[in-house]
Amino acid sequence: MHHSDITIIGGGLTGGLAALALASKGFSITVIEGQAPEKIMNDAYDGRTTAIAYASMRLFRKLGLWDAIAHVCEPIKDILVTDGKKKSRFSEGGISSFHMHFDSSSLNSTSTKSKEDENRPTPISTPLGWIVENATLRTVLFKAITAHENIHLHAPARRTHTNFSPANCVTRFTDKNGDEQSVTSALTLAADGKSSQLRAQAGIKVNHWKYAQTGFVATIAHQDPHEGFAQEYFLPGGPFAILPMTDKTMTDKILTGKMLADNLAMPPPQHRSSLVWTEKDKVAKNLASLNDDAFLEELKNRFGPYLGEISLAGPRFSYPLSFHLSHDYIAPRLALIGDAARAIHPIAGQGFNLGIKDIAAITDVLDKGRSVGLDIGNMNVLDEYQRWRRFDSVSLALGTDILNRFFSTDVTLIRKIRTIGLGLVNAAAPLRQFFMKQAGADVGTLPSLLRDDR
Ligand SMILES: Cc1cc2nc3c(=O)[nH]c(=O)nc-3n(C[C@H](O)[C@H](O)[C@H](O)COP(=O)(O)OP(=O)(O)OC[C@H]3O[C@@H](n4cnc5c(N)ncnc54)[C@H](O)[C@@H]3O)c2cc1C
């Protein structure tokens, strides 16, 4: 029987980062993750990229992880949101008046700062966010977890049962050798994803529905540089996003050495973007059955010519999309974080950013509780976490749900209303700034790990 202050079920992006945040405050942590680390860190496991909001970046920076990410992530300088592809900035027809254009320089303008914002310095060079490959994030997290003396990682290992009692909680799990083990803690965190079994075992109810949409994800190589430009088109099947990634240079040392020795010209760096293409399930089924060449032809019809010739630069991934919202985020000696608390539509790229806010909030709450001698599994301590996170979570979860329904339709009247709406928001600088602040997660009372302390 092991003992830790906190046991975390799930060592995905949320569980991994939570372990590091809590360990940085001196808590001893056990992480139980179902998959082997080598599998999770492999490109073939998760082909997605994550748009990290600038408030979220501060957590990585404060934990000393940002240096390992900064040189392999792409800053987002501009975002163009358009209703349908035809009126994008780059295709025929030029700039439509019905679009929203967010640029990082207007984010830093002081003319429309609210009173709350005045105390919050935002450097002129702040981009709108950063695009990072999930495989990179997972690798950085696993390396840091393995090296941390306060964290015990069991992976691959599966939680089988957790017994919650007034004194503690005992988690039973099967370790990588198939042996039964257990760990006692004052608190268990459920970071086991949107279908959380731990949440179900604790009897916490959840609202969930399927979107009847699938998100296709792939890395696209293109002829011209993207210059930090992200695009999102709202098409009838769902949002279609092209997100800027870092260029890929040849990294094979043996091949590079051979080419240099043979005096051969090195290939130019490959310009890349990450595609998140949402389609209704019926169309998605047909798309999924296409071979790469046929898929690429379909893709070209939607992608447009603005980045020159395009090709697939890796495998295609598909994710069935669904909505999950837990009624409670806490129970005695249990707190839900990340997708276990709520899983939202990727239309605004905010799912993991919400998880990061959970992590920063629970770290503050538990640190404060312990400093005044309270039991960290006590409901009085956990209640502060729930109050802090619930409003933000519910409003964003429902907001993205409504946004997706409103934009994933071709009904003429709705199309007219939304295009006018886009134009109005674009014309009003304070409104645009409001949306950029929301997307940057730099709103509300921020936990200490997300604050800009400079
Ligand atoms: C197409 C797409 C694009 C997205 N883009 C963005 C974006 O740009 N920005 C953003 O912020 N978010 C984005 N998201 C959302 C983001 O990917 C998720 O919010 C995030 O991955 C959730 O991480 P998690 O660790 O909470 O859950 P999960 O990734 O589901 O991890 C749960 C972990 O728990 C483990 N586990 C489960 N059960 C057990 C058990 N019994 N024992 C042991 N381990 C167990 C699993 O193995 C897994 O590793 C996107 C999502 C999709 C689908």
The ligand as an ORCA input file, in Angstrom:
! r2SCAN-3c Opt
* xyz 0 1
  C     -10.353     17.811    -32.723
  C     -10.056     18.444    -31.393
  C      -9.284     19.602    -31.325
  C      -9.021     20.221    -30.105
  N      -8.297     21.372    -30.082
  C      -8.097     22.029    -28.906
  C      -7.375     23.266    -28.861
  O      -6.888     23.773    -29.859
  N      -7.222     23.874    -27.655
  C      -7.733     23.341    -26.502
  O      -7.584     23.951    -25.431
  N      -8.402     22.158    -26.520
  C      -8.593     21.485    -27.684
  N      -9.263     20.294    -27.701
  C      -9.718     19.702    -26.416
  C      -8.579     18.937    -25.724
  O      -7.947     18.065    -26.629
  C      -9.107     18.164    -24.521
  O      -9.802     19.073    -23.682
  C      -7.979     17.529    -23.726
  O      -7.227     16.655    -24.529
  C      -8.550     16.747    -22.544
  O      -7.505     16.151    -21.831
  P      -7.800     15.275    -20.532
  O      -6.444     14.887    -20.024
  O      -8.720     15.993    -19.615
  O      -8.605     14.016    -21.048
  P      -8.099     12.795    -21.965
  O      -7.212     13.274    -23.040
  O      -9.312     12.031    -22.354
  O      -7.204     11.926    -20.976
  C      -7.741     11.032    -20.044
  C      -6.642     10.055    -19.656
  O      -7.139      9.203    -18.620
  C      -6.678      7.880    -18.850
  N      -7.639      6.962    -18.205
  C      -8.968      6.854    -18.426
  N      -9.497      5.893    -17.616
  C      -8.480      5.412    -16.868
  C      -8.373      4.389    -15.843
  N      -9.433      3.687    -15.429
  N      -7.157      4.134    -15.306
  C      -6.061      4.845    -15.707
  N      -6.108      5.808    -16.652
  C      -7.287      6.066    -17.224
  C      -6.647      7.745    -20.377
  O      -5.739      6.748    -20.778
  C      -6.214      9.150    -20.817
  O      -4.825      9.281    -21.012
  C      -9.539     19.657    -28.898
  C     -10.295     18.481    -28.956
  C     -10.564     17.879    -30.183
  C     -11.401     16.618    -30.218
*
